[in-house]
């Protein structure tokens, strides 16, 4: 299992590859990724696969909420080490 910081760094790096035309210095762990158009809905399936890989466990899509993907902090809280089910 990866550390919280490794998960944050991986998520931030991935987001920046999807929003290459955006200023990388402007993204923080609290940046609203979809609202501020760093990500679009077409990125969601790939984001889910990345999160599953980072946490080392599958994600039950029936249990997802829109707020789970608001920003990096939300994703780490929901899907990071603390959010992973054994």
URSULQUI-V857659 format. One record per residue. PHI is phi in degrees with one decimal (999 if undefined). BURIAL is # if it has 16 or more other ideal C-beta (glycine too) atoms within 10 Angstrom, else .. D_FIRST is the distance of its C-alpha to the first C-alpha in Angstrom with 1 decimal. Layout:
BEGIN
PHI;BURIAL;D_FIRST  PHI;BURIAL;D_FIRST
END
This chain:
BEGIN
999;.;0.0  -85.1;.;3.8  -72.8;.;6.7  -59.1;.;9.4  -66.1;.;11.7  -64.1;.;9.8  -65.4;#;9.6  -58.5;#;13.3  -62.7;.;14.4  -65.2;#;13.3  -63.0;#;15.0  -61.3;.;18.0  -61.9;.;18.4  -64.1;#;18.4  -59.2;#;20.8  -66.3;.;23.1  -70.8;.;23.4  -81.9;.;24.6  -121.5;#;27.0  -60.9;.;28.2  -83.2;.;31.6  -96.9;.;30.4  -72.6;.;30.3  -67.1;.;26.8  -73.1;.;27.9  -81.4;.;28.6  -86.8;#;25.1  -124.4;.;23.3  -71.7;.;20.5  -108.3;.;23.3  -66.1;#;25.1  -73.5;.;26.0  -64.9;#;24.6  -83.5;.;26.7  -62.5;.;29.7  -94.1;.;30.1  64.3;.;29.7  -72.7;#;26.7  -126.4;#;25.5  -123.8;.;27.6  -60.0;.;27.3  -66.0;.;27.1  -83.9;#;23.7  -59.4;.;22.2  -60.2;.;21.4  -67.1;.;19.6  -63.2;#;17.7  -61.5;#;16.6  -63.3;.;15.4  -62.3;#;13.5  -61.7;#;11.8  -62.5;.;11.0  -65.8;.;9.6  -68.0;#;7.4  -89.0;#;6.2  73.7;.;6.3  -155.1;.;9.4  -69.1;.;13.0  -112.3;#;14.9  -79.9;.;18.3  -66.6;.;20.7  -70.2;.;23.3  -106.0;.;21.5  -90.4;.;21.3  -128.1;.;23.5  -55.2;.;24.8  -65.6;.;23.7  -62.7;.;20.0  -116.0;#;20.4  -57.4;#;22.9  -151.1;#;21.1  -63.3;#;17.8  -55.9;.;17.9  -62.6;#;18.4  -67.7;#;15.6  -65.5;#;13.0  -62.1;.;14.8  -78.7;#;14.9  -116.1;#;11.8  -72.0;#;9.2  -54.3;.;7.3  -69.1;.;10.9  -88.2;.;12.0  -75.0;.;9.7  -93.8;.;11.9  -66.6;.;11.2
END
